[in-house]
Amino acid sequence: MSAVGADGRRYPVRPVREAKYVRCVCGRELKGRAALANHAKKCAQEQARSAAFIARIESGT
């Protein structure tokens, strides 16, 4: 894709991607999965959810 500038030259144009917002268990809205991963290291509610998920997997149910 390209656009024509005021000087008549063609310039490459990248499409603008839509931001992917993710909501944590605590209710905080974060921009992207990487931000959620960084936030989850500090969030007590997210750590408790992860611990319960791992315990459920280890118990086999």
PQR file of N, CA, C, O and H, with PARSE charges and radii, in Angstrom:
ATOM      1  N   MET A   1       0.834  -1.170   0.000 -0.4000 1.5000
ATOM      2  CA  MET A   1       0.000   0.000   0.000 -0.0000 2.0000
ATOM      3  C   MET A   1       0.882   1.237   0.000  0.5500 1.7000
ATOM      4  O   MET A   1       1.938   1.244   0.632 -0.5500 1.4000
ATOM      5  N   SER A   2       0.474   2.250  -0.680 -0.4000 1.5000
ATOM      6  CA  SER A   2       1.247   3.486  -0.690 -0.0000 2.0000
ATOM      7  C   SER A   2       0.303   4.679  -0.805  0.5500 1.7000
ATOM      8  O   SER A   2      -0.841   4.567  -1.246 -0.5500 1.4000
ATOM      9  H   SER A   2      -0.384   2.244  -1.194  0.4000 1.0000
ATOM     10  N   ALA A   3       0.835   5.816  -0.392 -0.4000 1.5000
ATOM     11  CA  ALA A   3       0.073   7.060  -0.471 -0.0000 2.0000
ATOM     12  C   ALA A   3       0.932   8.097  -1.181  0.5500 1.7000
ATOM     13  O   ALA A   3       2.160   8.017  -1.150 -0.5500 1.4000
ATOM     14  H   ALA A   3       1.764   5.907  -0.034  0.4000 1.0000
ATOM     15  N   VAL A   4       0.298   9.058  -1.810 -0.4000 1.5000
ATOM     16  CA  VAL A   4       1.011  10.117  -2.519 -0.0000 2.0000
ATOM     17  C   VAL A   4       1.067  11.337  -1.610  0.5500 1.7000
ATOM     18  O   VAL A   4       0.041  11.819  -1.130 -0.5500 1.4000
ATOM     19  H   VAL A   4      -0.699   9.123  -1.835  0.4000 1.0000
ATOM     20  N   GLY A   5       2.284  11.830  -1.380 -0.4000 1.5000
ATOM     21  CA  GLY A   5       2.472  12.992  -0.528 -0.0000 2.0000
ATOM     22  C   GLY A   5       2.222  14.284  -1.280  0.5500 1.7000
ATOM     23  O   GLY A   5       1.918  14.264  -2.473 -0.5500 1.4000
ATOM     24  H   GLY A   5       3.118  11.438  -1.769  0.4000 1.0000
ATOM     25  N   ALA A   6       2.349  15.417  -0.583 -0.4000 1.5000
ATOM     26  CA  ALA A   6       2.126  16.731  -1.180 -0.0000 2.0000
ATOM     27  C   ALA A   6       3.156  17.038  -2.261  0.5500 1.7000
ATOM     28  O   ALA A   6       2.891  17.818  -3.175 -0.5500 1.4000
ATOM     29  H   ALA A   6       2.595  15.433   0.386  0.4000 1.0000
ATOM     30  N   ASP A   7       4.328  16.422  -2.153 -0.4000 1.5000
ATOM     31  CA  ASP A   7       5.374  16.656  -3.146 -0.0000 2.0000
ATOM     32  C   ASP A   7       5.268  15.717  -4.346  0.5500 1.7000
ATOM     33  O   ASP A   7       6.117  15.767  -5.236 -0.5500 1.4000
ATOM     34  H   ASP A   7       4.543  15.788  -1.410  0.4000 1.0000
ATOM     35  N   GLY A   8       4.256  14.869  -4.389 -0.4000 1.5000
ATOM     36  CA  GLY A   8       4.043  13.970  -5.514 -0.0000 2.0000
ATOM     37  C   GLY A   8       4.732  12.625  -5.378  0.5500 1.7000
ATOM     38  O   GLY A   8       4.553  11.753  -6.229 -0.5500 1.4000
ATOM     39  H   GLY A   8       3.566  14.828  -3.666  0.4000 1.0000
ATOM     40  N   ARG A   9       5.518  12.437  -4.324 -0.4000 1.5000
ATOM     41  CA  ARG A   9       6.203  11.161  -4.115 -0.0000 2.0000
ATOM     42  C   ARG A   9       5.263  10.141  -3.480  0.5500 1.7000
ATOM     43  O   ARG A   9       4.306  10.489  -2.788 -0.5500 1.4000
ATOM     44  H   ARG A   9       5.664  13.145  -3.633  0.4000 1.0000
ATOM     45  N   ARG A  10       5.569   8.877  -3.737 -0.4000 1.5000
ATOM     46  CA  ARG A  10       4.800   7.800  -3.107 -0.0000 2.0000
ATOM     47  C   ARG A  10       5.513   7.361  -1.830  0.5500 1.7000
ATOM     48  O   ARG A  10       6.728   7.158  -1.830 -0.5500 1.4000
ATOM     49  H   ARG A  10       6.346   8.595  -4.299  0.4000 1.0000
ATOM     50  N   TYR A  11       4.766   7.216  -0.759 -0.4000 1.5000
ATOM     51  CA  TYR A  11       5.314   6.786   0.519 -0.0000 2.0000
ATOM     52  C   TYR A  11       4.603   5.512   0.964  0.5500 1.7000
ATOM     53  O   TYR A  11       3.388   5.392   0.810 -0.5500 1.4000
ATOM     54  H   TYR A  11       3.780   7.380  -0.759  0.4000 1.0000
ATOM     55  N   PRO A  12       5.356   4.557   1.517 -0.5600 1.5000
ATOM     56  CA  PRO A  12       4.706   3.330   1.997  0.2800 2.0000
ATOM     57  C   PRO A  12       3.826   3.629   3.209  0.5500 1.7000
ATOM     58  O   PRO A  12       4.171   4.449   4.059 -0.5500 1.4000
ATOM     59  N   VAL A  13       2.704   2.959   3.266 -0.4000 1.5000
ATOM     60  CA  VAL A  13       1.766   3.153   4.366 -0.0000 2.0000
ATOM     61  C   VAL A  13       1.479   1.796   4.985  0.5500 1.7000
ATOM     62  O   VAL A  13       1.136   0.844   4.285 -0.5500 1.4000
ATOM     63  H   VAL A  13       2.424   2.293   2.575  0.4000 1.0000
ATOM     64  N   ARG A  14       1.620   1.714   6.282 -0.4000 1.5000
ATOM     65  CA  ARG A  14       1.293   0.479   6.985 -0.0000 2.0000
ATOM     66  C   ARG A  14      -0.100   0.622   7.580  0.5500 1.7000
ATOM     67  O   ARG A  14      -0.435   1.673   8.127 -0.5500 1.4000
ATOM     68  H   ARG A  14       1.899   2.487   6.851  0.4000 1.0000
ATOM     69  N   PRO A  15      -0.908  -0.414   7.481 -0.5600 1.5000
ATOM     70  CA  PRO A  15      -2.240  -0.322   8.086  0.2800 2.0000
ATOM     71  C   PRO A  15      -2.136  -0.239   9.610  0.5500 1.7000
ATOM     72  O   PRO A  15      -1.277  -0.883  10.212 -0.5500 1.4000
ATOM     73  N   VAL A  16      -2.994   0.538  10.220 -0.4000 1.5000
ATOM     74  CA  VAL A  16      -3.007   0.695  11.670 -0.0000 2.0000
ATOM     75  C   VAL A  16      -3.720  -0.502  12.275  0.5500 1.7000
ATOM     76  O   VAL A  16      -4.871  -0.793  11.947 -0.5500 1.4000
ATOM     77  H   VAL A  16      -3.693   1.061   9.731  0.4000 1.0000
ATOM     78  N   ARG A  17      -3.012  -1.195  13.168 -0.4000 1.5000
ATOM     79  CA  ARG A  17      -3.620  -2.363  13.806 -0.0000 2.0000
ATOM     80  C   ARG A  17      -4.485  -1.929  14.981  0.5500 1.7000
ATOM     81  O   ARG A  17      -4.179  -0.965  15.684 -0.5500 1.4000
ATOM     82  H   ARG A  17      -2.078  -0.959  13.434  0.4000 1.0000
ATOM     83  N   GLU A  18      -5.547  -2.652  15.168 -0.4000 1.5000
ATOM     84  CA  GLU A  18      -6.437  -2.366  16.283 -0.0000 2.0000
ATOM     85  C   GLU A  18      -5.810  -2.907  17.564  0.5500 1.7000
ATOM     86  O   GLU A  18      -5.304  -4.029  17.579 -0.5500 1.4000
ATOM     87  H   GLU A  18      -5.795  -3.434  14.597  0.4000 1.0000
ATOM     88  N   ALA A  19      -5.838  -2.131  18.620 -0.4000 1.5000
ATOM     89  CA  ALA A  19      -5.251  -2.557  19.888 -0.0000 2.0000
ATOM     90  C   ALA A  19      -6.073  -3.690  20.492  0.5500 1.7000
ATOM     91  O   ALA A  19      -7.303  -3.662  20.463 -0.5500 1.4000
ATOM     92  H   ALA A  19      -6.249  -1.220  18.608  0.4000 1.0000
ATOM     93  N   LYS A  20      -5.390  -4.672  21.031 -0.4000 1.5000
ATOM     94  CA  LYS A  20      -6.043  -5.822  21.650 -0.0000 2.0000
ATOM     95  C   LYS A  20      -5.987  -5.643  23.165  0.5500 1.7000
ATOM     96  O   LYS A  20      -4.960  -5.904  23.792 -0.5500 1.4000
ATOM     97  H   LYS A  20      -4.390  -4.695  21.054  0.4000 1.0000
ATOM     98  N   TYR A  21      -7.080  -5.202  23.737 -0.4000 1.5000
ATOM     99  CA  TYR A  21      -7.120  -4.999  25.174 -0.0000 2.0000
ATOM    100  C   TYR A  21      -7.578  -6.270  25.870  0.5500 1.7000
ATOM    101  O   TYR A  21      -8.483  -6.958  25.398 -0.5500 1.4000
ATOM    102  H   TYR A  21      -7.914  -4.989  23.228  0.4000 1.0000
ATOM    103  N   VAL A  22      -6.938  -6.576  27.007 -0.4000 1.5000
ATOM    104  CA  VAL A  22      -7.223  -7.778  27.777 -0.0000 2.0000
ATOM    105  C   VAL A  22      -7.566  -7.339  29.191  0.5500 1.7000
ATOM    106  O   VAL A  22      -6.951  -6.414  29.722 -0.5500 1.4000
ATOM    107  H   VAL A  22      -6.203  -6.017  27.390  0.4000 1.0000
ATOM    108  N   ARG A  23      -8.541  -7.995  29.803 -0.4000 1.5000
ATOM    109  CA  ARG A  23      -8.945  -7.644  31.162 -0.0000 2.0000
ATOM    110  C   ARG A  23      -8.439  -8.693  32.145  0.5500 1.7000
ATOM    111  O   ARG A  23      -8.613  -9.892  31.928 -0.5500 1.4000
ATOM    112  H   ARG A  23      -9.041  -8.746  29.372  0.4000 1.0000
ATOM    113  N   CYS A  24      -7.815  -8.238  33.220 -0.4000 1.5000
ATOM    114  CA  CYS A  24      -7.316  -9.116  34.275 -0.0000 2.0000
ATOM    115  C   CYS A  24      -8.480  -9.530  35.179  0.5500 1.7000
ATOM    116  O   CYS A  24      -9.562  -8.945  35.117 -0.5500 1.4000
ATOM    117  H   CYS A  24      -7.674  -7.264  33.396  0.4000 1.0000
ATOM    118  N   VAL A  25      -8.250 -10.534  36.011 -0.4000 1.5000
ATOM    119  CA  VAL A  25      -9.268 -10.990  36.959 -0.0000 2.0000
ATOM    120  C   VAL A  25      -9.626  -9.868  37.936  0.5500 1.7000
ATOM    121  O   VAL A  25     -10.773  -9.765  38.371 -0.5500 1.4000
ATOM    122  H   VAL A  25      -7.371 -11.009  36.061  0.4000 1.0000
ATOM    123  N   CYS A  26      -8.650  -9.032  38.279 -0.4000 1.5000
ATOM    124  CA  CYS A  26      -8.893  -7.947  39.236 -0.0000 2.0000
ATOM    125  C   CYS A  26      -9.685  -6.795  38.617  0.5500 1.7000
ATOM    126  O   CYS A  26     -10.105  -5.884  39.331 -0.5500 1.4000
ATOM    127  H   CYS A  26      -7.718  -9.115  37.926  0.4000 1.0000
ATOM    128  N   GLY A  27      -9.894  -6.825  37.291 -0.4000 1.5000
ATOM    129  CA  GLY A  27     -10.682  -5.795  36.629 -0.0000 2.0000
ATOM    130  C   GLY A  27      -9.868  -4.766  35.872  0.5500 1.7000
ATOM    131  O   GLY A  27     -10.431  -3.916  35.183 -0.5500 1.4000
ATOM    132  H   GLY A  27      -9.553  -7.565  36.711  0.4000 1.0000
ATOM    133  N   ARG A  28      -8.563  -4.831  35.989 -0.4000 1.5000
ATOM    134  CA  ARG A  28      -7.718  -3.858  35.288 -0.0000 2.0000
ATOM    135  C   ARG A  28      -7.647  -4.204  33.803  0.5500 1.7000
ATOM    136  O   ARG A  28      -7.476  -5.368  33.440 -0.5500 1.4000
ATOM    137  H   ARG A  28      -8.106  -5.522  36.548  0.4000 1.0000
ATOM    138  N   GLU A  29      -7.779  -3.197  32.951 -0.4000 1.5000
ATOM    139  CA  GLU A  29      -7.718  -3.396  31.506 -0.0000 2.0000
ATOM    140  C   GLU A  29      -6.306  -3.078  31.023  0.5500 1.7000
ATOM    141  O   GLU A  29      -5.769  -2.003  31.292 -0.5500 1.4000
ATOM    142  H   GLU A  29      -7.918  -2.252  33.245  0.4000 1.0000
ATOM    143  N   LEU A  30      -5.710  -4.040  30.300 -0.4000 1.5000
ATOM    144  CA  LEU A  30      -4.328  -3.921  29.861 -0.0000 2.0000
ATOM    145  C   LEU A  30      -4.248  -4.035  28.350  0.5500 1.7000
ATOM    146  O   LEU A  30      -5.091  -4.678  27.724 -0.5500 1.4000
ATOM    147  H   LEU A  30      -6.146  -4.914  30.082  0.4000 1.0000
ATOM    148  N   LYS A  31      -3.247  -3.419  27.769 -0.4000 1.5000
ATOM    149  CA  LYS A  31      -3.093  -3.424  26.314 -0.0000 2.0000
ATOM    150  C   LYS A  31      -2.143  -4.551  25.909  0.5500 1.7000
ATOM    151  O   LYS A  31      -0.923  -4.403  25.977 -0.5500 1.4000
ATOM    152  H   LYS A  31      -2.562  -2.896  28.277  0.4000 1.0000
ATOM    153  N   GLY A  32      -2.714  -5.670  25.489 -0.4000 1.5000
ATOM    154  CA  GLY A  32      -1.929  -6.788  24.976 -0.0000 2.0000
ATOM    155  C   GLY A  32      -1.657  -7.878  25.995  0.5500 1.7000
ATOM    156  O   GLY A  32      -1.749  -7.672  27.205 -0.5500 1.4000
ATOM    157  H   GLY A  32      -3.706  -5.791  25.434  0.4000 1.0000
ATOM    158  N   ARG A  33      -1.318  -9.050  25.462 -0.4000 1.5000
ATOM    159  CA  ARG A  33      -1.061 -10.201  26.325 -0.0000 2.0000
ATOM    160  C   ARG A  33       0.238 -10.058  27.097  0.5500 1.7000
ATOM    161  O   ARG A  33       0.342 -10.554  28.218 -0.5500 1.4000
ATOM    162  H   ARG A  33      -1.243  -9.217  24.479  0.4000 1.0000
ATOM    163  N   ALA A  34       1.234  -9.389  26.521 -0.4000 1.5000
ATOM    164  CA  ALA A  34       2.504  -9.201  27.215 -0.0000 2.0000
ATOM    165  C   ALA A  34       2.309  -8.329  28.455  0.5500 1.7000
ATOM    166  O   ALA A  34       2.904  -8.595  29.499 -0.5500 1.4000
ATOM    167  H   ALA A  34       1.149  -8.986  25.610  0.4000 1.0000
ATOM    168  N   ALA A  35       1.492  -7.304  28.347 -0.4000 1.5000
ATOM    169  CA  ALA A  35       1.202  -6.445  29.497 -0.0000 2.0000
ATOM    170  C   ALA A  35       0.463  -7.230  30.571  0.5500 1.7000
ATOM    171  O   ALA A  35       0.699  -7.024  31.762 -0.5500 1.4000
ATOM    172  H   ALA A  35       1.009  -7.088  27.499  0.4000 1.0000
ATOM    173  N   LEU A  36      -0.432  -8.129  30.162 -0.4000 1.5000
ATOM    174  CA  LEU A  36      -1.147  -8.967  31.129 -0.0000 2.0000
ATOM    175  C   LEU A  36      -0.177  -9.900  31.837  0.5500 1.7000
ATOM    176  O   LEU A  36      -0.290 -10.100  33.046 -0.5500 1.4000
ATOM    177  H   LEU A  36      -0.624  -8.296  29.195  0.4000 1.0000
ATOM    178  N   ALA A  37       0.772 -10.474  31.108 -0.4000 1.5000
ATOM    179  CA  ALA A  37       1.756 -11.371  31.717 -0.0000 2.0000
ATOM    180  C   ALA A  37       2.603 -10.627  32.745  0.5500 1.7000
ATOM    181  O   ALA A  37       2.884 -11.160  33.818 -0.5500 1.4000
ATOM    182  H   ALA A  37       0.863 -10.312  30.126  0.4000 1.0000
ATOM    183  N   ASN A  38       3.013  -9.401  32.426 -0.4000 1.5000
ATOM    184  CA  ASN A  38       3.798  -8.609  33.376 -0.0000 2.0000
ATOM    185  C   ASN A  38       2.963  -8.223  34.588  0.5500 1.7000
ATOM    186  O   ASN A  38       3.467  -8.228  35.711 -0.5500 1.4000
ATOM    187  H   ASN A  38       2.785  -8.967  31.554  0.4000 1.0000
ATOM    188  N   HIS A  39       1.704  -7.891  34.378 -0.4000 1.5000
ATOM    189  CA  HIS A  39       0.815  -7.513  35.472 -0.0000 2.0000
ATOM    190  C   HIS A  39       0.515  -8.719  36.365  0.5500 1.7000
ATOM    191  O   HIS A  39       0.407  -8.575  37.582 -0.5500 1.4000
ATOM    192  H   HIS A  39       1.295  -7.887  33.466  0.4000 1.0000
ATOM    193  N   ALA A  40       0.380  -9.911  35.763 -0.4000 1.5000
ATOM    194  CA  ALA A  40       0.019 -11.117  36.514 -0.0000 2.0000
ATOM    195  C   ALA A  40       1.089 -11.504  37.524  0.5500 1.7000
ATOM    196  O   ALA A  40       0.787 -12.160  38.521 -0.5500 1.4000
ATOM    197  H   ALA A  40       0.468 -10.027  34.774  0.4000 1.0000
ATOM    198  N   LYS A  41       2.326 -11.109  37.282 -0.4000 1.5000
ATOM    199  CA  LYS A  41       3.403 -11.405  38.234 -0.0000 2.0000
ATOM    200  C   LYS A  41       3.187 -10.675  39.557  0.5500 1.7000
ATOM    201  O   LYS A  41       3.643 -11.141  40.601 -0.5500 1.4000
ATOM    202  H   LYS A  41       2.570 -10.576  36.472  0.4000 1.0000
ATOM    203  N   LYS A  42       2.495  -9.536  39.521 -0.4000 1.5000
ATOM    204  CA  LYS A  42       2.287  -8.708  40.707 -0.0000 2.0000
ATOM    205  C   LYS A  42       0.878  -8.821  41.287  0.5500 1.7000
ATOM    206  O   LYS A  42       0.658  -8.472  42.446 -0.5500 1.4000
ATOM    207  H   LYS A  42       2.124  -9.158  38.673  0.4000 1.0000
ATOM    208  N   CYS A  43      -0.071  -9.304  40.494 -0.4000 1.5000
ATOM    209  CA  CYS A  43      -1.477  -9.309  40.888 -0.0000 2.0000
ATOM    210  C   CYS A  43      -1.787 -10.535  41.757  0.5500 1.7000
ATOM    211  O   CYS A  43      -1.622 -11.669  41.307 -0.5500 1.4000
ATOM    212  H   CYS A  43       0.108  -9.588  39.552  0.4000 1.0000
ATOM    213  N   ALA A  44      -2.231 -10.313  42.986 -0.4000 1.5000
ATOM    214  CA  ALA A  44      -2.517 -11.413  43.910 -0.0000 2.0000
ATOM    215  C   ALA A  44      -3.676 -12.281  43.421  0.5500 1.7000
ATOM    216  O   ALA A  44      -3.633 -13.502  43.566 -0.5500 1.4000
ATOM    217  H   ALA A  44      -2.365  -9.392  43.351  0.4000 1.0000
ATOM    218  N   GLN A  45      -4.699 -11.673  42.851 -0.4000 1.5000
ATOM    219  CA  GLN A  45      -5.852 -12.445  42.370 -0.0000 2.0000
ATOM    220  C   GLN A  45      -5.466 -13.333  41.195  0.5500 1.7000
ATOM    221  O   GLN A  45      -5.927 -14.471  41.101 -0.5500 1.4000
ATOM    222  H   GLN A  45      -4.734 -10.681  42.733  0.4000 1.0000
ATOM    223  N   GLU A  46      -4.634 -12.833  40.310 -0.4000 1.5000
ATOM    224  CA  GLU A  46      -4.193 -13.620  39.152 -0.0000 2.0000
ATOM    225  C   GLU A  46      -3.295 -14.770  39.599  0.5500 1.7000
ATOM    226  O   GLU A  46      -3.363 -15.860  39.030 -0.5500 1.4000
ATOM    227  H   GLU A  46      -4.259 -11.910  40.386  0.4000 1.0000
ATOM    228  N   GLN A  47      -2.459 -14.543  40.606 -0.4000 1.5000
ATOM    229  CA  GLN A  47      -1.603 -15.608  41.126 -0.0000 2.0000
ATOM    230  C   GLN A  47      -2.435 -16.700  41.781  0.5500 1.7000
ATOM    231  O   GLN A  47      -2.126 -17.882  41.633 -0.5500 1.4000
ATOM    232  H   GLN A  47      -2.404 -13.658  41.068  0.4000 1.0000
ATOM    233  N   ALA A  48      -3.487 -16.323  42.505 -0.4000 1.5000
ATOM    234  CA  ALA A  48      -4.366 -17.310  43.137 -0.0000 2.0000
ATOM    235  C   ALA A  48      -5.104 -18.130  42.085  0.5500 1.7000
ATOM    236  O   ALA A  48      -5.272 -19.338  42.249 -0.5500 1.4000
ATOM    237  H   ALA A  48      -3.738 -15.362  42.626  0.4000 1.0000
ATOM    238  N   ARG A  49      -5.545 -17.485  41.009 -0.4000 1.5000
ATOM    239  CA  ARG A  49      -6.235 -18.207  39.937 -0.0000 2.0000
ATOM    240  C   ARG A  49      -5.293 -19.193  39.259  0.5500 1.7000
ATOM    241  O   ARG A  49      -5.682 -20.322  38.959 -0.5500 1.4000
ATOM    242  H   ARG A  49      -5.409 -16.504  40.876  0.4000 1.0000
ATOM    243  N   SER A  50      -4.062 -18.771  39.018 -0.4000 1.5000
ATOM    244  CA  SER A  50      -3.076 -19.649  38.391 -0.0000 2.0000
ATOM    245  C   SER A  50      -2.743 -20.833  39.290  0.5500 1.7000
ATOM    246  O   SER A  50      -2.598 -21.957  38.809 -0.5500 1.4000
ATOM    247  H   SER A  50      -3.747 -17.854  39.261  0.4000 1.0000
ATOM    248  N   ALA A  51      -2.622 -20.587  40.590 -0.4000 1.5000
ATOM    249  CA  ALA A  51      -2.321 -21.669  41.531 -0.0000 2.0000
ATOM    250  C   ALA A  51      -3.459 -22.681  41.574  0.5500 1.7000
ATOM    251  O   ALA A  51      -3.213 -23.886  41.630 -0.5500 1.4000
ATOM    252  H   ALA A  51      -2.740 -19.673  40.980  0.4000 1.0000
ATOM    253  N   ALA A  52      -4.704 -22.204  41.548 -0.4000 1.5000
ATOM    254  CA  ALA A  52      -5.857 -23.110  41.544 -0.0000 2.0000
ATOM    255  C   ALA A  52      -5.909 -23.911  40.248  0.5500 1.7000
ATOM    256  O   ALA A  52      -6.258 -25.091  40.264 -0.5500 1.4000
ATOM    257  H   ALA A  52      -4.904 -21.225  41.502  0.4000 1.0000
ATOM    258  N   PHE A  53      -5.568 -23.286  39.136 -0.4000 1.5000
ATOM    259  CA  PHE A  53      -5.560 -23.970  37.838 -0.0000 2.0000
ATOM    260  C   PHE A  53      -4.507 -25.078  37.821  0.5500 1.7000
ATOM    261  O   PHE A  53      -4.774 -26.183  37.349 -0.5500 1.4000
ATOM    262  H   PHE A  53      -5.284 -22.327  39.123  0.4000 1.0000
ATOM    263  N   ILE A  54      -3.320 -24.787  38.333 -0.4000 1.5000
ATOM    264  CA  ILE A  54      -2.247 -25.787  38.374 -0.0000 2.0000
ATOM    265  C   ILE A  54      -2.612 -26.922  39.314  0.5500 1.7000
ATOM    266  O   ILE A  54      -2.353 -28.085  39.007 -0.5500 1.4000
ATOM    267  H   ILE A  54      -3.103 -23.890  38.717  0.4000 1.0000
ATOM    268  N   ALA A  55      -3.214 -26.601  40.466 -0.4000 1.5000
ATOM    269  CA  ALA A  55      -3.628 -27.647  41.409 -0.0000 2.0000
ATOM    270  C   ALA A  55      -4.675 -28.561  40.785  0.5500 1.7000
ATOM    271  O   ALA A  55      -4.651 -29.771  41.008 -0.5500 1.4000
ATOM    272  H   ALA A  55      -3.425 -25.656  40.716  0.4000 1.0000
ATOM    273  N   ARG A  56      -5.596 -27.994  40.004 -0.4000 1.5000
ATOM    274  CA  ARG A  56      -6.623 -28.797  39.339 -0.0000 2.0000
ATOM    275  C   ARG A  56      -6.003 -29.732  38.302  0.5500 1.7000
ATOM    276  O   ARG A  56      -6.433 -30.877  38.162 -0.5500 1.4000
ATOM    277  H   ARG A  56      -5.616 -27.010  39.823  0.4000 1.0000
ATOM    278  N   ILE A  57      -5.006 -29.254  37.583 -0.4000 1.5000
ATOM    279  CA  ILE A  57      -4.330 -30.091  36.585 -0.0000 2.0000
ATOM    280  C   ILE A  57      -3.566 -31.220  37.271  0.5500 1.7000
ATOM    281  O   ILE A  57      -3.613 -32.365  36.822 -0.5500 1.4000
ATOM    282  H   ILE A  57      -4.657 -28.323  37.696  0.4000 1.0000
ATOM    283  N   GLU A  58      -2.864 -30.901  38.359 -0.4000 1.5000
ATOM    284  CA  GLU A  58      -2.080 -31.912  39.059 -0.0000 2.0000
ATOM    285  C   GLU A  58      -2.951 -32.960  39.731  0.5500 1.7000
ATOM    286  O   GLU A  58      -2.541 -34.114  39.864 -0.5500 1.4000
ATOM    287  H   GLU A  58      -2.825 -29.971  38.724  0.4000 1.0000
ATOM    288  N   SER A  59      -4.153 -32.572  40.158 -0.4000 1.5000
ATOM    289  CA  SER A  59      -5.048 -33.538  40.810 -0.0000 2.0000
ATOM    290  C   SER A  59      -5.708 -34.465  39.796  0.5500 1.7000
ATOM    291  O   SER A  59      -6.177 -35.544  40.159 -0.5500 1.4000
ATOM    292  H   SER A  59      -4.486 -31.636  40.050  0.4000 1.0000
ATOM    293  N   GLY A  60      -5.748 -34.065  38.549 -0.4000 1.5000
ATOM    294  CA  GLY A  60      -6.292 -34.918  37.496 -0.0000 2.0000
ATOM    295  C   GLY A  60      -7.773 -34.755  37.251  0.5500 1.7000
ATOM    296  O   GLY A  60      -8.365 -35.591  36.569 -0.5500 1.4000
ATOM    297  H   GLY A  60      -5.367 -33.189  38.254  0.4000 1.0000
ATOM    298  N   THR A  61      -8.399 -33.718  37.774 -0.4000 1.5000
ATOM    299  CA  THR A  61      -9.836 -33.512  37.522 -0.0000 2.0000
ATOM    300  C   THR A  61     -10.060 -32.348  36.606  0.5500 1.7000
ATOM    301  O   THR A  61     -11.204 -32.027  36.284 -0.5500 1.4000
ATOM    302  H   THR A  61      -7.918 -33.038  38.328  0.4000 1.0000
TER
END
